[in-house]
Amino acid sequence: MTVDRRDAEGLATPPGYTHVAVANGATLVFTAGAVPIDADGELVGDGDIEAQTELVLAHLLRQLEAGGAGPDDVVKSTVYVADDHDAMIRVWEVVQRSPIASAPSNLLGVALLGYSG
């Protein structure tokens, strides 16, 4: 699969990602469960949102590899943060340093997620 990333004319330049990703090819890989939980099911980085984000991204990369894909194949990401606006900014900074940074992305603040901590 190839992914062609581009911006749409007439829109503001996005901060670190592209507006559009066009995927060409026959294989789609869907992921779930990229959470800050270790192999034993224990929370990692309690109170350290940057460490949790780095672990979540590492899990995502392993999931992609298991599906025969890599970070350049990511068409879109959605990042959920259960905290405040400051936490969202800190998470976004970690995501923007990651290998998936160029994919179109949504950053959403939510009341809570499936795991506490």
Secondary structure as a PSIPRED ss2 file (coil, helix, strand):
# PSIPRED VFORMAT (PSIPRED V4.0)

   1 M C   1.000  0.000  0.000
   2 T E   0.000  0.000  1.000
   3 V E   0.000  0.000  1.000
   4 D E   0.000  0.000  1.000
   5 R E   0.000  0.000  1.000
   6 R E   0.000  0.000  1.000
   7 D C   1.000  0.000  0.000
   8 A C   1.000  0.000  0.000
   9 E C   1.000  0.000  0.000
  10 G C   1.000  0.000  0.000
  11 L C   1.000  0.000  0.000
  12 A C   1.000  0.000  0.000
  13 T C   1.000  0.000  0.000
  14 P C   1.000  0.000  0.000
  15 P C   1.000  0.000  0.000
  16 G C   1.000  0.000  0.000
  17 Y C   1.000  0.000  0.000
  18 T C   1.000  0.000  0.000
  19 H C   1.000  0.000  0.000
  20 V E   0.000  0.000  1.000
  21 A E   0.000  0.000  1.000
  22 V E   0.000  0.000  1.000
  23 A E   0.000  0.000  1.000
  24 N E   0.000  0.000  1.000
  25 G C   1.000  0.000  0.000
  26 A C   1.000  0.000  0.000
  27 T C   1.000  0.000  0.000
  28 L C   1.000  0.000  0.000
  29 V C   1.000  0.000  0.000
  30 F C   1.000  0.000  0.000
  31 T C   1.000  0.000  0.000
  32 A C   1.000  0.000  0.000
  33 G C   1.000  0.000  0.000
  34 A C   1.000  0.000  0.000
  35 V C   1.000  0.000  0.000
  36 P C   1.000  0.000  0.000
  37 I E   0.000  0.000  1.000
  38 D C   1.000  0.000  0.000
  39 A C   1.000  0.000  0.000
  40 D C   1.000  0.000  0.000
  41 G C   1.000  0.000  0.000
  42 E C   1.000  0.000  0.000
  43 L E   0.000  0.000  1.000
  44 V C   1.000  0.000  0.000
  45 G C   1.000  0.000  0.000
  46 D C   1.000  0.000  0.000
  47 G C   1.000  0.000  0.000
  48 D C   1.000  0.000  0.000
  49 I H   0.000  1.000  0.000
  50 E H   0.000  1.000  0.000
  51 A H   0.000  1.000  0.000
  52 Q H   0.000  1.000  0.000
  53 T H   0.000  1.000  0.000
  54 E H   0.000  1.000  0.000
  55 L H   0.000  1.000  0.000
  56 V H   0.000  1.000  0.000
  57 L H   0.000  1.000  0.000
  58 A H   0.000  1.000  0.000
  59 H H   0.000  1.000  0.000
  60 L H   0.000  1.000  0.000
  61 L H   0.000  1.000  0.000
  62 R H   0.000  1.000  0.000
  63 Q H   0.000  1.000  0.000
  64 L H   0.000  1.000  0.000
  65 E H   0.000  1.000  0.000
  66 A H   0.000  1.000  0.000
  67 G C   1.000  0.000  0.000
  68 G C   1.000  0.000  0.000
  69 A C   1.000  0.000  0.000
  70 G C   1.000  0.000  0.000
  71 P H   0.000  1.000  0.000
  72 D H   0.000  1.000  0.000
  73 D H   0.000  1.000  0.000
  74 V C   1.000  0.000  0.000
  75 V C   1.000  0.000  0.000
  76 K C   1.000  0.000  0.000
  77 S E   0.000  0.000  1.000
  78 T E   0.000  0.000  1.000
  79 V E   0.000  0.000  1.000
  80 Y E   0.000  0.000  1.000
  81 V E   0.000  0.000  1.000
  82 A C   1.000  0.000  0.000
  83 D C   1.000  0.000  0.000
  84 D C   1.000  0.000  0.000
  85 H H   0.000  1.000  0.000
  86 D H   0.000  1.000  0.000
  87 A H   0.000  1.000  0.000
  88 M H   0.000  1.000  0.000
  89 I H   0.000  1.000  0.000
  90 R H   0.000  1.000  0.000
  91 V H   0.000  1.000  0.000
  92 W H   0.000  1.000  0.000
  93 E H   0.000  1.000  0.000
  94 V H   0.000  1.000  0.000
  95 V H   0.000  1.000  0.000
  96 Q H   0.000  1.000  0.000
  97 R C   1.000  0.000  0.000
  98 S C   1.000  0.000  0.000
  99 P C   1.000  0.000  0.000
 100 I C   1.000  0.000  0.000
 101 A C   1.000  0.000  0.000
 102 S C   1.000  0.000  0.000
 103 A C   1.000  0.000  0.000
 104 P C   1.000  0.000  0.000
 105 S E   0.000  0.000  1.000
 106 N E   0.000  0.000  1.000
 107 L E   0.000  0.000  1.000
 108 L E   0.000  0.000  1.000
 109 G E   0.000  0.000  1.000
 110 V C   1.000  0.000  0.000
 111 A C   1.000  0.000  0.000
 112 L C   1.000  0.000  0.000
 113 L C   1.000  0.000  0.000
 114 G C   1.000  0.000  0.000
 115 Y C   1.000  0.000  0.000
 116 S C   1.000  0.000  0.000
 117 G C   1.000  0.000  0.000
